[in-house]
Amino acid sequence: MPKFSVIAKVISTYKIHPSGGDMLSRHFPFYRVKTLFFTLTLTGTAVLSNAQELIWSDEFNQGSLNSQTWNIETGTGINGNWGTGQLDRATDRPENIHFLNNVAGADGGVLAITTRNEFYIDRDYTSGRINTQGKVAFGPGTKLSARVWPRDVRYQGQGFAFWLMPNEIPPGFDYLMWPQGGEIDIMEYVGSIPFHNLGTVHYAWFWEDNLYQDWNHGHQGGYYSFKDQQVPDEPEWLSIDLGQSYSVNQVQLHWEGAFGKSYLIQMSNDGANWQTIYDTTSGDGGLDVINAAGSGRYIRMYGTERGTDWSYSLFEMEVYANGVNVALGKPTTASSLQASDLSAGLAVDGEYSTRWSSALRNPGYGNYPPLAGDPNAGSTGFHTYSLSWYSDRLEWDIDGNVYHVHYLNDGGAFAVDGNGESATRVIDGRRVHVSEYSHYFAEWFPFEHEFYIILSAGVGGPSGYTYGGGIVPEAQFPVSTLVDWVRVYNLPGYDNPGPTPPLTPEPGGNLAAGKPAVSSSAENPDLTAARAFDSDPGTRWASTASDDEWIYVDLGRVYDIERVELNWETAFGQAYRIEVSDDASVWSTVYSTSASDGGIDSISLSTSGRYVRLYGQARATGWGYSLWEFEVYGSAGNGGNNTTDYALNQPVTVSSAEGDYWFGRYAVDGDPNTRWASDFSDDQWIYVDLGSAKSLSKVVLNWEAAYATEYQLQISDNATTWTTVANVKGIGGEEVININGSGRYVRMLGVERATGYGYSIWNFEVY
């Protein structure tokens, strides 16, 4: 499958790429996106955010991974290749995730994440991936830093990333699609671009009802040169051999859109020793007519600063002596070419429709492996990679040098015009990539919410969409990246108390706290459903003034529910009922009253469900219904009294297995990190042989992102004649379906898929 990022279930594991030419994060992009350039006004842009207060850290000195903070991802993710075409299988073995002491330059112990060239289960490479999803998350007002040494990342196809993904879900949804939820890549270091790091932000242009569209992806990224300690801008030049010495009195440069802002015109008698006859730092493109005198056989344009994020590109370079263009048709050489059909000779062919173009500002693949100890390579030692997250912008820096500033809203750095733009500008003496914007739609502003941390390594596959291209035969393994520490600070002027508590409530806690909520109406935009679940006694939900109003909460999974507590504002419900559901479609009433007197209603229950709803029937006042808090208490049981999973490790038969390795047995092995996935058609199925006929009451399906919007549950005594016991409209995630029947075989028969891929199930349980 592609890069579906379903938050609270699988978001960090599943990454996809579009079919277009621009490569995504974790895919380590090589940016060739044409940018728009406008007059840029930078007001108070911080070039280094001096965060003072440390609010969270992991120094990796304890010799083991802190399970209260980190999750270990295992497997191969979406489509069996992390959705990016990469070749590795992530494991939780010490061979891939371990700790080292006495590392030169480290502050203490270090975490080592290692990729290996070894056959394991079904892959030729293994890797390590950890994340803090649901355990530690941060948002605006913080600075996130990691001190990292990608020591062995030296060849194409090798790489390491320190990045962030969303930890929150919009109210009314049980998932958040990529890229609507956003993504922030703080460190993207690959062996094929050894002298640079990439800092990137990813976002969507349209909400699209929280559904994936392969065209709906925007991104802005800036490269950092370890040599220059800023955005790269390598000098480029075009040299012409005039054939003999001339006394030159004029040069005309016919620029394409990619012009030189700062450049020199130089002449030489031998092509080695150059004399400058003209220089400028204020080139603006178009036609530059330069009246400058000099003599020599060779003449060149020597660019020192680009006017765009592209190249230097000349339709024609004309050199005049006594009114004659003596450069026409003469031999040329150039520092670089963007492409073979943009050669240097095209700048002296007399045609204004052909051109020479140098290499782009951003680096391409090559120059690997770097020499051992090369100080300009990121693999030579530790660097501190940081993101400062303000309410209006994101700032990336390495070792304190800001190199990318991204403004979240239109007009943050450029004109208000609805366009996402970028430019390289000099701020406090350093080149900085400045971009905007990523908050395109009102339904969800991704970078106003909290994200969790990911540290991951991998091996690029032949698609070239990840880790700087496909792995090359000469690449050396194992490849270890050393992480000295990860730290989070408060930014000046912000007051963040520390990391977000776990999304899963502690035993006995309020299961509904902070969970997504939906209501029939809201009296005004400040009294939305989420206010009843924010654990703030000073905020509330209020409906419009009618009797038939409701509000429900999505607990995220099925729980055994023991109590509901309603804390009413003055506008309470005199008559209402409490309902539960496993799918937010079919509701069961578990409590009702017509004599509530407001205040706090504490309701004891013995039921189970994923969704809990208050359904108002009669108001006590002329207003709507209004709740300060709606709390749900219970435990993470089995959603009922049935505790024996009859399907566990039983024989399975399937219609197909995607790639001939997402086998049916993975759906009943009890491992939440393995799955069955079918081929890409609607009429696919999976059934389990329970060994003997059983009396059945419930089926639990835990879907991967590729779920069924419609399917049937069927039972049989012979695996030939099937009886349908449930017709289900699927919503994905964990679905609990109550059934009534007996049989030896239980089948999920797909009717309609939710995505363009097959059906994919982490766990298929039968009770």
N, C-alpha and C positions, 0 to 999 in steps of 0.2 A: 504494500500500500504506500501511498505517498505521505506527505508530511501533514497528516492530521494530528493536531495537538489538542487532545481532549483533556482539559484541566481536571484535576482531582482524580484522574484515572491513569492517564498514560502520557501526559503532555511532554515530559522531558525525553521520553523514549522515542517519540515518533516525530520524525522530521521529513518533510518532502521537499521537492524542488519543482518549479514550474518547467514547462517544456521549452521555454525560451532560452536565449543564450546567456542571460545573466545568472550567475551561480549564487546560491544562497549561503547563509551562514552555516557553519559546520561543514559547509560546502566551500568555505574559504573563497569568497568571491574575488574575481579580477574585474574591477569596475570599468565598464566601458559605456556607462550611461551618459548620454549627452545632457549637459546641465545648462540652465539658464542663468544669465548674469545680469545683475542689476546693481545700482548704487547701493552700497552696504554701509549701514550705520551701526556701529557697535557701541552700545552704551553700558559701561560698567561691566563688561565681560570679564569674569574672573579667569585669569590665566593659571592660577593655582588656588584651589580651594583649601584653605588652611584649617581643615577639620581638626578639632582639639579633643573632643570627648569620645573615648573608645566605649562603645555600647555593646559590642559582641566580638568575640574572636575564637578561632581555633588555631592554636600554636603548633599542633601536631607533635607534641612532646610526650604524649602518654603511651606511645608504642602500639596503639590500636585505635580503630575508628570508633568515634563516639556515636553510638546508635541512637542517642537522644537527639542528635543533630542531623546525622547523615543517613540517607538510604543508599544502598548499593543496587544499581541497575544490572540486570543480567539478561542474556538473550541477544536477539538480533533486531528487535524493534519492528517497525512497520515494514511490510513487504519482505521481511527477512534480510533487509540491508539497511536498516535505520531510515528507510525512505530516501536515502541519498546515493545508493549504489555502493556503499562501502562494504568491505569484505570481512570485517571482524565480528566475533562473538564476544560480548562482554561477560565476564565471570566475576565471582566474588572470591576467587582463590588468591592466596598470597603471591602467586606468580604474577598477578596483575595489579594487586593493591597491597602494598606493604609499607613498612616504615624503616628509615635509616637514621643512624646517628653518626656524628663526627664527619659530616659533609662540609667541605671547605666553603667558607662564606656564609653558612647557614647560622641563624640565630639560636638554633637548638636542633631538636629532631625534625625530620622532614617526612612528608607523605610522598611515596613514589607510586606513580601510575604508569604502568608498563604495557606496551603492546609487544606481542611475540609472534614470530613466524613458526607456528606449531599447529598440528592438526588436533582439534578438540571438538568432539561430538560430530559436527558437520562442516566445520570451517577450517581454513588453513591459517587463520590469524586469530589471536585473542587480544582483548583489551580490557581496560577498566573505566568505569563511569560511576560517579557518585553525585547525589543531589540532596538538597534540604527540603524538598517538596513536603508541605504539610507540617514541617517542624520548625523551620526558621525562614522568615521572609522579611523583606525590607522594601521601602518605597521612597517617595520624595523626602528630602531633608537628610539623606544619608550619603556617605561616601563609602563605597565598597572597594577594597583593595586586596590583592593577593601578590605575594612575593614568589616568583616562579622562575625556575631554570629548566627550559626545554632541552636538556643536555644532549639527548641523542636524536633529536629531530633534525635530520640533516639531508634527507632525500625526498624527492617527490613522492607523494602518497603517504607521508608521515605528518602528523600534526597533533596539536593540543589546543584546547579551548577552555576559557573561563568565561561563563556566560550566564544569563538570567532568563527565566521564563515565568509566566504569570502564576500567582498563587491564589487568585481570587476568581470567582465566577459571577457573572451578572445575575441579578435577581430574576427568577422565573426560568432559569436554565440549569441543567445539571452538567454542562460542559461549556468550554470556551474554545472556539475554533482558532486555528492558526491561519493567517497572521492577524486576525481581528484582535487577538489578545496581546499582540506585540512580542518583541524579543529584543534583548540587548546583548551584544557580544563585546565583552570587554577585552578579551585576548583571543585572537585568532592567529596562531603562529603555525606556519607550514614549512616543510623542508624545501619546497620548490621556490619559495620566496624568502631566502634565509636572512635577508638584511632589513626586513620590514615586519611590522605587526599591523593588523587591521582592526579598527574599532567601528562597529556597525550597529545600526538600529533598523529593525524590520517592523512593518505595519501594513494595514490594509487601507485601501482607498474608500471602500464601501462596506457597510455592515452586512448586507446580503443575508439578512435574517440569521446571522451566525452560522452560515453554511460555507463550505469551502468552494472557492472558484479558482481555477489555476491561474487566471489572469489578474487576480485581485491581490497583488503583492507589490509594495513599495519598499525601498530600502535606501539608506544613505550611509556611506562609509568613508572613512579617512584612513590613509596609511601613515605610519610613523616610521621614519628612517632612524635606525639606531646610530648610524654614522652622524647624521645632521642633527639629531634630537629634535626633529620637527617634521612637518610634511615634506616629502621629497620633492626636489626640483633640480634634477641633474642637468648640467649644461648640455646644450646640443648645438651643432654647427653644420653649416653647408659651405663647402669650399669649392672654388672654381679655379681651374688652371687656364689662364688666358693665353698660354702658349708663348708669350714673350712679355717683356716688361712694358707697361703702359703707364702714362700719367693720367690718372682718373680724376674727374671733377664732379661726377654725380653717380649716385646709386639709387635705383628705384626698387622697392620691395612691394610686391603685390600679394598681400596676405589673404589667405583663406580665413575662415572664422576663427581658427586657432592661431592666434598671433603672438608675437613676442612683446611683452611689456617692457622688459629690460634686455638690451642686447648691445653688442659692439659690432662695428664694421672695422675689419682689420686687413692689412696687406702684408705681403711677404715676398722676398726674392727667392726663397728656397723651400717654402712650405713648412718650415719648422720654426723659424723665428719671426714673430708677428709684431706689427706696429699698429696701434689703434688710431684710426683717423676719425672715428665718430662713436659716441656712446649716448645712450638714453635710458632713462628709467620710467618713462611716461608714454611708451608706445600705446596706441589705441586701435591698431589694426587698420584695415582698408589699404590705401595706398600711401606708403611713406616715401616721399621724395627727399633725398638726403644730398645736400650740396656740400660735399667734403672732398678735399684734395689729398691725393696720395699717389705713390708710384710703387710698382712691383709686378711680378708675374702672377702671383696668387692673391685672391681676395676671398674673404669669407664673412658670413653673418654668424656671430657667436652669441647664442642666446643664453642669458643668465637667469631670466625669470619669465615664466609663461604668463600670458594674459588670461588663460582659461585652464581648466583641469585636463585639457587634452594635450596636444603636441605643439610643435612649431610647424606651420604648414604654409608654404609659399606656392602660389600659382606661377609667379615668375620673379627671378632676381636679375635685374638688368643693370649693367655696368657701362657707363658712358665715358668715352674719351674722344674729344673733339666732335661731339654730337653723334657718335656711332656706338651702338650697343656691342661692345667687344666680347661680351660673355655668351652671345647667342651660339648655341650648339657646341660649346666648349666642354672638355672633360670635367666631371664633378666627382666629389667624394662627400660623404656625410657621416656624422657621428652615429646615426641609426636610422632605421626605416620603420614606420608603423606597419607597412605591408609591402610585399614585393612589387605591387602595381603602383606604388607611390614613391618611385625611385628618385634619386637626386637629379638625374638628367632631365626630368620633367620640369624642373624649375628654370631651365635654360633652353627649352624647345620652341619658344616663341608662341606657345599656345596658352591662352588664359583659362582654358577649361581643364587642363591637366595640372598636377601639382606634386611637389615633394612634401612628405610629412614624416617628421621624426617619431620616435617612440613616444608613447603616452607618458603623462606624469606618473601615473600609478605603475608599479613594477609588474613585469610579466614573469612567467615561470622561467627559471634558469639560474645559472651561477651556483649550482649546488654540486657536491657538498662544499661548504665553506672550509677554508683552511683551519686546522686546529688552532684555537686561541685567537682567531680573528676578532678583534674588539668590535667590529662593525656587524657581526652576526648575533642574532638573538640567542643562539644556542651556546654562546660562550660563557655565560654566567647568569646570576640572578638579576632580575629586574622587577620593579614593583609596578603592576598594572592596576589602574584605578578608574573608577567611574564616580563622578560627583553628580548627584541626582537632585536638581533643583525643581521647584514647582513649574518653571517655565522652560527648562532646558536640561540637557544632559551634556556633561563634559568628560571626555576621555583624556587621561594623561598617563605617561610612562615616566617613572622616576621624577615625578613632579612637573613634567613638561606637557602642557596641554596641547593636543594636536587635532582634536575634533570637538566642535561645539555644535550640538543639534538643538534647535528651538522647536518646541512641540507644536506651536500654533502658527497659523498663517500670519505673516507680518512681524514675527519675532526678530527677523534679521533682514528681510527683504520687503518689498511692497506687498500689500494685501491684494492678492490677485488670484487666489485659489490654486496656485502652482507650488509644487515642491521644488525648491531651488537649492543650489549649492555654489560655493565659490571658495577659492583659497585666498586668504587675506593675511597680511602681516599684522600681528597683534603683539605689542610689547617686544618687538624685535624678532618674533618667530612666525614662521608660516603655520597657519591654522586652517583646517578645513571647516568651513561654516556651512550649515545646512538647515533647512526647514522643509516641511513640517509633517506631523504624524497623527494629529488629532483631527481626523477628517469627518467623523460622523458622531452625532450626539448620543447614540445608543450606548457607547462605551468608549471612554477616553482611557486607553490602556495604560498610559504612563502616569496616571493619577493613582494607580493601584500598586499593591505590593507584588514583588517577584521573588522567586527562590533562586538559589545558587546552584550551578552545575559545574563540575570539573570533569572533563572527558577527553579521551584519546581515541584514535582510530586509524584505520588503514583505507586509503582511497581505492575505489574500484575503477573499472574501465570506462564508466560513464563520465568520469572527470569532474563530477559535481561536488566532490568533497575532498578535504585534506590536500588541496593544491594539485589535484589530478590523480590519475591512476598510479598505483605503486609501480616503481621501476625495478627491473631485475637486479640491478646492482645494489639496491637498498639493503642496509645492514640492520640486523635485529640482535637482541631485543632493544627496544627504544623506551627509555625511562625519562619521564618529566618529573622534576622534584618541586614540591610545593612546600615552602618554608612555613607559611602561615596564610590565613585568610582573616581579615579584620574589617569591622564596620564601625564608622564614626558618625557622630552627629555633625552636620554642617552648621556653621555659625548662623544664628538666627532661627534655627529649628530646634525642636525639643522632642526627640524620639526616645521613648523609654527603653527600647530594646526590641528584640525580635518578637514577631507575632507568635502567640502560643499555638500549639498544634491545632490543626483543623478538627481532628477527631477528639471529642470530649473525653475527659477523664471519667472513669467509672463513677456513676452516681451524679454526674454533672448534667447541665442543661444541654440536651442533644441539639436543640434548635438554635443555639447562640451562633450568630454570624452566618447562618445558612441561607441559601437563596429562598426568596419568598415571592409569592404572587397574590394579588388581590383583585377583586371584581372592579374596584374603583379606588380613587384617593380623593379626598376633599380638596387638596391642593398639592402642588409638587413637593412641599415640605413635609407632607404627612403620608409618605409612601409605605408600602408593606414592610420594607426592610427595617423601618424604625421600630417595629414590634419585636425584632429579633437582634437588636444591636446591644443588648445588656445595659442600655442607658435609661435609667428611670425618668429622665427628663425629656425623652423623645417619644413619639407615639405614631401609630397608624390611625387614620380616620377615614371612613368611607363616605360616600355621598349619602344624602338623606333619603334612603329607601330601605324597605325591610329585607328584600332578598339580596343581601350582600355577603361576601365571603372572603376569607384569607387563608392561604395554606403555606406550609413550609416544606421544603425538600430536605430531608435529613441526610441525603447522599447515599444511603443504603437502607436495607430493611433492619429495623431494630425491634426488640421486644419492648413495648411501651407500657409503663406502669402508672404514669401520672401526667396530666396536663394542668398547667396553672395559668389562669387568665387574670391579668391585672388590668381592670377596667378603669378608664377615665370616666368622667361624669356621664358621658353618652354611652351607656352600656346596653347589652342585649338582654331583654327579659326572657325571650324564647330563642333557643339556638340548639344546634346539635354539633357534636364532635364526630368527624369522619376520618377514616384512614384509607389509604390506597397504596398499591404497589406500582401503579403506572400513571397516577394523576388523571385517570380517565374513568375508571370504575371505582366508585366509593362505597364503603361500608360504614353505616352509622354504628358507633360504639357507645354513644351517650347522647341524651337529649334532656332538655328541661324547658319548662314554660314559666318558671318562677324564680329566675335569678334576681338578686337584689344588688348587683354590682359589686364594687370593691374587688376583692380577690376571690376567684372561684378556683378551688383546688379539687380536681376531679380524678379519682382513682380508677384505673383501667387495668385490664388484662388482655392485651391484644398485640398485634404487630403490624408494621407497615413502614414504608419509606416516606410517604407524604401524610401530613396531618392537617386537617382543615377544620376551621370554625365556620359553620354555615348559619348565618343569622336568619331568623324567621319573624321576629317581632322586636322592634326597638322599644326601649323604655322612655325615650325622649323624642322630641321633634327633630333631633339631629341624626346623624348616621350612627355607626358603631365605631367606638374608639378604644384602642388598647395601648396601654403603656408598654406592656410586655406580654408575649405569648411564649410560654416555656413548656418544653417537653422533656420528661425524664424517663429513663429506662436503661437498657443494657444492650450490648452488641451480641445478642443471642442468635439463634437460628431462625428468627422470624416465626416462631411457632413451637409446637411441642415435638416435632419430628426431628430427631438428632442423627439418624443413621443415613448417610449418603450411600444409597444402593449402587450408584454408578461408579464409585471410586475404584479405579484400576480394573474395571471390567472391560471385556472385549468391545471394540467399537468398529463400526463399518461406516464409510462415508462415500458420497457420490464422487468426490475428487479431493485432492490435496494440492494446494497451490505450490508450484515449484517442486513437487514431489518430495517435500520435506516438512510441510506443516501438517503432520499426520493427525488423524483423528484421536489417537491415544493421548495426545497432549491435552485434550479437553477434559480428560477424566483422571489425570495423574496427580491431582491435588496440588500442583505447582502453579501459583498465580502468575508466573513469569513465562510459562509455555502456553501454546495455543494451537488450535486447529484453524486452518484457513482454506476455504474452497476456491475453485476457479471462479472466473468473473462472469457469472450468469445467475439469473434468479432461481432457477429450478435446481437448487443444490440442497443436500440433506446430510444429516448425521444421525445415526442411532446407536444405542448402547444395549448390550445384552446383559440383563441383570442376573442371569444364571438360572432363575426360576421365577415363576409368577409371584408378583408382590401386590399388595394393596397400596395404592399410591394416592398421595394427597398434595404433592407440591413438586414443582420443577424450578430450579434456580439456574438462570443463564447469566453468566458474567461476560458481556460482550466487549471485545476490542472495538476500536473506532469504526470498523466495518461491520455495522450491525444490520439487522433486518427491520424494515418499517412494517412488514407484515409477514407472519409465519403461522404455521399450525403445529401444535403438539399432538402427537399420535401415539397410541399404544397398540401392541399386538402380542399374540401368543405364539406366532410362527414366523414373524418378520416378512410375511407375504400379504396378509390381509390386515389392514390398518384401520383403526377407529380414531377419529379426531375428537380429542377431549378439550381442546382450547383453540380458538381462533384469536390471535394476538396482534394488536397494533403496537409494534415495538418502538421504544424510545431510546434504546441503548443503555449502556452501563449495566448495573446489576438488576435483572428483572426476576421477580418472584411471581410465579403463576400457580395459583391454587387449582388443582384438578381433582377429579373423583373417578376412580376406576382401578382396574387391576390388569396386569399383563407382565410379560417377561421382557419385552422390548419397548423402548421409549425413543421416539424419533422427533427431531426438529426438522420440519419440512419448510424450506424457505419459499416464500411467495413473491416478495419484493425487497430488493436491497436498498439501503439508505445511501450508498455511494456507488461509484463506478467500479468498485472492486468486488470481491466475493463476500462471503460471510466469514466472520472470524470470532471464535469463542475462546476465552481464557479458561473458563470452567463450566462444565455441564454437570449439574448435580440433580439427583432424583431422590425424593423422600416419600 
